[in-house]
């Protein structure tokens, strides 16, 4: 069974930085595409970033220049570095894995999900 667990969320001030981590187990991490999504109350799940099995990174346009995704295939962990946080970044951030690899921004194409970690950015 593949499991993902996010950590690193919390309450921060506008302009602060935060690094989210997603530790995985039970799968072949190095062949997965890994993604970060976020969901605010009453809104649909939104693509934030993904990194493929060959380490091609894709960042949603609204957070380009502020967010960076990376992966460590030794630690089986994917990270989301978030800089210059804004109130509109407030959401539950979820880590997801796509077993088949390749890029996708569609939540339905991801096979495994973590429970999410809350990020709150105060005005």
SVG drawing of the C-alpha trace seen along z (x, -y; Angstrom):
<svg xmlns="http://www.w3.org/2000/svg" viewBox="-18 -42 37 44">
<polyline fill="none" stroke="black" stroke-width="0.4" points="0.0,0.0 1.3,-3.4 1.1,-6.1 1.9,-9.8 2.1,-12.1 2.5,-15.8 4.1,-18.0 5.3,-21.5 2.1,-23.5 1.2,-26.1 0.2,-29.7 2.5,-32.3 2.5,-36.0 2.3,-37.6 5.7,-37.5 6.9,-34.5 8.3,-31.3 7.3,-27.8 8.6,-24.4 6.2,-21.5 7.4,-17.9 5.7,-14.8 7.1,-11.5 6.1,-8.4 6.3,-4.7 5.1,-1.4 5.8,-2.3 8.4,-2.8 8.9,-6.5 11.5,-7.1 9.1,-6.3 6.2,-8.4 5.2,-11.9 4.5,-13.8 2.2,-16.7 1.1,-19.4 -2.5,-20.5 -4.4,-22.9 -8.0,-23.3 -9.6,-26.3 -13.0,-26.0 -15.8,-25.9 -13.5,-25.7 -12.3,-23.0 -9.0,-21.3 -6.4,-23.4 -3.1,-22.3 0.0,-23.9 3.0,-22.1 4.3,-18.7 7.6,-17.0 7.8,-14.1 9.9,-10.9 12.6,-12.5 12.5,-15.7 10.7,-18.0 9.0,-20.6 5.8,-22.4 4.4,-25.3 1.0,-26.8 1.3,-30.3 -0.1,-32.1 2.7,-30.9 5.6,-30.9 8.6,-32.8 7.4,-32.1 7.0,-28.3 9.5,-25.6 9.0,-21.8 11.8,-19.3 12.2,-15.7 14.7,-13.5 14.7,-10.0 16.9,-8.7 14.6,-10.0 11.5,-9.2 10.3,-12.7 8.9,-15.6 9.1,-19.2 7.2,-22.4 9.2,-25.5 6.8,-28.5 8.2,-32.0 6.6,-35.4 3.3,-33.8 0.1,-35.7 -3.3,-35.4 -4.7,-33.8 -2.2,-30.9 -4.3,-29.9 -5.5,-26.3 -5.1,-22.7 -2.1,-21.5 -2.2,-17.9 0.5,-15.7 -0.3,-13.2 1.5,-10.6 0.8,-9.5 2.1,-6.0 2.4,-6.2 4.7,-9.2 4.5,-12.0 3.0,-15.4 -0.6,-16.0 -2.4,-18.9 -5.6,-16.9 -6.4,-15.5 -8.3,-12.6 -5.2,-11.2 -3.3,-10.9 -3.4,-7.6 -2.4,-8.2 -3.1,-11.1 -2.0,-12.3 -4.4,-13.7 -3.2,-17.3 -1.6,-20.0 -3.1,-23.3 -1.3,-26.5 -2.8,-29.7 -1.3,-33.1 -2.5,-36.0 -3.1,-39.4"/>
</svg>
